[in-house]
Amino acid sequence: MGYTAILTALTPMKTIVLLFVAFILTSLFSALYFLLKDKGQSERMVKALTVRVALSVVLFALLMLGFYSGLITNKL
């Protein structure tokens, strides 16, 4: 599978989902970093986890909206 085949296989919805997953993982690992660095003494970890939860809820809502509107079929 070549590079152009990978690019053409990425639909806009797949790209959005992959970006959200990347942001969610980034927020999760930043929370881990803040936990280890601050030793639980600051609120940076809580804020990073709050961002992660908010992104997850928005991603779930977008997936449900996309499925309901027909943008997402049985395969993503």
C-alpha positions as CSV (number, residue, x, y, z in Angstrom):
1,M,0.0,0.0,0.0
2,G,1.7,3.2,-1.2
3,Y,1.7,6.7,0.3
4,T,-1.0,8.0,-2.1
5,A,-3.3,5.0,-1.4
6,I,-3.1,5.9,2.3
7,L,-3.9,9.5,1.7
8,T,-6.9,8.7,-0.6
9,A,-8.2,6.2,2.0
10,L,-8.4,8.9,4.6
11,T,-11.8,10.5,4.4
12,P,-12.5,13.8,6.2
13,M,-14.4,11.9,9.0
14,K,-11.5,9.5,9.5
15,T,-9.1,12.4,9.7
16,I,-11.2,14.2,12.3
17,V,-11.5,11.0,14.4
18,L,-7.7,10.4,14.2
19,L,-7.0,14.0,15.2
20,F,-9.3,13.7,18.2
21,V,-7.7,10.5,19.3
22,A,-4.3,12.0,19.0
23,F,-5.4,15.0,21.1
24,I,-7.0,12.7,23.7
25,L,-3.8,10.7,24.0
26,T,-1.7,13.8,24.2
27,S,-3.8,15.1,27.0
28,L,-3.7,11.8,28.8
29,F,0.1,11.6,28.7
30,S,0.5,15.3,29.7
31,A,-1.6,14.4,32.8
32,L,0.7,11.5,33.5
33,Y,3.7,13.9,33.2
34,F,2.1,16.4,35.5
35,L,1.3,13.6,38.0
36,L,4.9,12.5,38.1
37,K,6.5,16.0,38.0
38,D,4.2,17.8,40.5
39,K,3.7,14.7,42.8
40,G,0.0,15.6,43.0
41,Q,0.5,19.1,44.5
42,S,-0.9,21.1,41.6
43,E,-4.1,21.2,39.6
44,R,-2.4,20.8,36.2
45,M,-3.1,17.1,36.1
46,V,-6.8,17.7,36.9
47,K,-7.0,20.2,34.1
48,A,-5.4,17.9,31.6
49,L,-7.8,15.1,32.5
50,T,-10.7,17.5,32.2
51,V,-9.6,18.4,28.7
52,R,-9.3,14.7,27.9
53,V,-12.8,13.9,29.1
54,A,-14.3,16.9,27.2
55,L,-12.5,15.8,24.0
56,S,-13.8,12.3,24.5
57,V,-17.4,13.5,25.0
58,V,-17.2,15.8,21.9
59,L,-15.7,12.9,19.8
60,F,-18.5,10.6,20.9
61,A,-21.1,13.2,20.1
62,L,-19.6,13.8,16.6
63,L,-19.5,10.1,16.0
64,M,-23.2,9.8,16.9
65,L,-24.1,12.8,14.8
66,G,-22.1,11.4,11.9
67,F,-23.8,8.0,12.1
68,Y,-27.3,9.6,12.5
69,S,-26.8,11.9,9.5
70,G,-25.3,9.2,7.3
71,L,-21.8,10.5,7.1
72,I,-20.6,7.3,8.8
73,T,-21.8,4.0,7.6
74,N,-21.1,0.6,9.1
75,K,-17.4,1.1,8.3
76,L,-15.4,4.2,9.4
